[in-house]
């Protein structure tokens, strides 16, 4: 017969295995922004058991980054070739410095060329749910980037 002590030990073991598995999954499937994670750990006092996303900074896969900050939102098709990556559209690029290195996922890229730039783009999309107005600013279209690393 299973004692209460053994039952509690089994429950604790299962919880720890589940938690460890979750932390490992997040660690290996997310892009971890190490400097921001360290900054978050030391800025927040640990009053209670924190959620993993409260102290590990991950990157949004639909953004391009410069100096650890999101400087553009990717939408549309992404085409990856050997040493080039093509984006159909990057918007909200107010802080993008086109001559500097950009980061996408784990690649460091150099923007080579783009087809057009629009300061403000407004679209009306009709779907089954109704009409949706989409507004984007500082939009680059048909972007070609060279993979550096």
C-alpha positions as CSV (number, residue, x, y, z in Angstrom):
1,X,0.0,0.0,0.0
2,X,1.2,3.5,-0.9
3,X,1.8,5.7,2.1
4,X,1.0,9.4,2.2
5,X,4.7,10.3,2.3
6,X,5.4,8.3,-0.8
7,X,2.3,9.8,-2.6
8,X,3.6,13.4,-1.8
9,X,7.1,12.5,-3.0
10,X,5.7,11.2,-6.3
11,X,3.6,14.3,-6.8
12,X,6.6,16.6,-6.0
13,X,8.7,14.5,-8.4
14,X,6.1,14.8,-11.2
15,X,5.8,18.5,-10.7
16,X,9.5,19.1,-10.8
17,X,9.9,16.9,-14.0
18,X,7.1,18.8,-15.7
19,X,8.5,22.2,-14.7
20,X,12.0,21.2,-15.8
21,X,10.7,20.0,-19.1
22,X,8.8,23.2,-19.7
23,X,11.9,25.3,-18.9
24,X,14.0,23.2,-21.3
25,X,11.4,23.6,-24.0
26,X,11.3,27.4,-23.6
27,X,15.1,27.5,-23.5
28,X,15.7,25.5,-26.7
29,X,12.8,26.7,-28.8
30,X,12.9,30.5,-28.1
31,X,15.5,33.1,-29.0
32,X,16.8,34.2,-25.7
33,X,18.0,37.8,-25.5
34,X,20.8,37.3,-23.0
35,X,21.5,40.9,-22.0
36,X,17.8,41.7,-21.5
37,X,17.3,38.5,-19.5
38,X,20.2,39.4,-17.2
39,X,18.8,42.9,-16.8
40,X,15.3,41.6,-16.0
41,X,16.6,39.2,-13.4
42,X,18.5,41.9,-11.5
43,X,15.8,44.6,-11.8
44,X,12.9,42.6,-10.3
45,X,12.9,41.5,-6.7
46,X,11.7,37.9,-6.4
47,X,8.7,38.3,-4.1
48,X,7.0,35.0,-5.2
49,X,7.7,32.2,-7.7
50,X,8.1,34.1,-11.0
51,X,6.9,32.8,-14.4
52,X,9.7,31.9,-16.7
53,X,8.7,34.7,-19.2
54,X,9.0,37.2,-16.4
55,X,12.8,36.9,-16.2
56,X,13.8,35.4,-19.6
57,X,13.5,37.8,-22.5
58,X,12.6,36.2,-25.8
59,X,12.5,37.7,-29.2
60,X,9.5,38.0,-31.4
61,X,10.0,36.0,-34.6
62,X,8.1,38.5,-36.6
63,X,10.5,41.4,-35.8
64,X,13.9,42.5,-37.0
65,X,16.3,43.8,-34.3
66,X,19.1,46.3,-34.0
67,X,21.0,46.6,-30.7
68,X,18.5,44.3,-29.0
69,X,15.4,46.4,-29.9
70,X,12.7,45.6,-32.3
71,X,13.0,48.1,-35.2
72,X,10.6,46.5,-37.7
73,X,7.6,44.2,-38.0
74,X,7.8,41.6,-40.7
75,X,4.7,40.6,-42.6
76,X,4.1,38.6,-45.8
77,X,6.4,36.1,-47.3
78,X,10.0,35.4,-46.2
79,X,12.3,33.6,-48.6
80,X,15.5,32.1,-47.3
81,X,18.3,31.2,-49.7
82,X,21.9,30.2,-49.0
83,X,23.3,33.6,-48.2
84,X,20.3,35.9,-48.7
85,X,17.0,36.5,-47.1
86,X,14.1,38.2,-48.8
87,X,11.2,39.9,-46.9
88,X,8.1,41.0,-48.8
89,X,7.3,43.7,-46.3
90,X,8.8,45.3,-43.1
91,X,6.7,48.0,-41.4
92,X,7.0,50.3,-38.3
93,X,10.6,50.9,-39.1
94,X,10.9,54.4,-37.6
95,X,14.0,53.4,-35.6
96,X,15.6,51.2,-38.3
97,X,19.1,52.3,-39.4
98,X,19.4,50.8,-42.9
99,X,23.2,51.0,-43.1
100,X,23.7,49.1,-39.8
101,X,23.6,45.4,-39.2
102,X,20.1,44.0,-38.5
103,X,19.2,40.7,-36.7
104,X,16.5,38.3,-37.7
105,X,16.1,35.1,-35.6
106,X,19.7,34.0,-35.3
107,X,21.1,35.7,-38.4
108,X,23.0,38.9,-38.7
109,X,22.0,40.6,-41.9
110,X,23.0,43.6,-44.1
111,X,20.2,45.3,-46.0
112,X,21.2,45.3,-49.6
113,X,18.2,46.8,-51.4
114,X,14.5,47.3,-51.3
115,X,11.9,48.1,-54.0
116,X,10.0,50.8,-52.3
117,X,9.4,52.8,-49.1
118,X,6.1,54.2,-48.0
119,X,5.7,56.6,-45.1
120,X,2.1,55.6,-44.4
121,X,0.2,52.6,-45.8
122,X,-3.5,52.1,-45.2
123,X,-5.3,49.0,-46.4
124,X,-8.9,47.9,-46.2
125,X,-9.3,44.2,-46.0
126,X,-12.7,42.5,-46.4
127,X,-13.0,39.1,-44.6
128,X,-15.8,36.8,-43.6
129,X,-15.8,38.6,-40.2
130,X,-16.3,42.0,-41.8
131,X,-14.2,45.0,-42.9
132,X,-10.8,45.6,-41.3
133,X,-8.7,48.7,-41.7
134,X,-5.0,48.1,-41.5
135,X,-2.6,51.1,-41.0
136,X,1.2,50.7,-41.1
137,X,3.9,53.3,-41.0
138,X,7.4,53.4,-42.5
139,X,6.9,50.4,-44.8
140,X,9.7,48.8,-46.8
141,X,8.7,46.4,-49.6
142,X,10.6,43.6,-51.4
143,X,13.7,43.7,-49.2
144,X,16.9,41.8,-50.0
145,X,19.4,41.1,-47.2
146,X,22.8,39.5,-47.2
147,X,23.4,36.9,-44.5
148,X,26.6,37.8,-42.6
149,X,26.7,35.1,-39.9
